[in-house]
Amino acid sequence: MKEQGKRRQLVGTVVSNKMDKTAVVLVERLVKHQMYHKYVRRRAKFAAHDKDNRCQIGDKVLITETRPLSKTKRWRVSEIVEKAV
């Protein structure tokens, strides 16, 4: 029997919670530019499943990769790391 791999986990900030049971999470990462050797900020938005609608805009959350839940949702909110002030 084949062993299942670890699921990816990312930390990001909630930028929208207008949808029911869904939060849009902005994840930023620093990438070194190949030619200029300068660190460039890359950002990506992920639609994450938030079953209890607990996320508020500005919260820092941990999201985990999961099976496709809808057309755009492939992530699930695992925990709220830090609440918005």
Steps between C-alpha positions, in 0.01 A plus 500: 500500500634842398560755778328837459720807478484809721251764395635848430432767760523876452452803725318802363267790573123495445409771245133407444233306690189608309427149370322240711746248653786640290787738575742646247854478638793705367834319531824694452843348441845639425675370187855585395516651149720290273686784330493785751532289820245723668215355704163556332167465681263254331136475606225249429135486603339173603132427566492297823213309660395652835214278617401707808549846341746588782752693288492880500682734264858552620531168686822304448403139420661165427354330191547136401478346154200269456293326236301726264196631691363718217613656173753727675543356852794264554600628845349478849554738794678290765535758775494872569857588598432863593174696523471844336528799733 
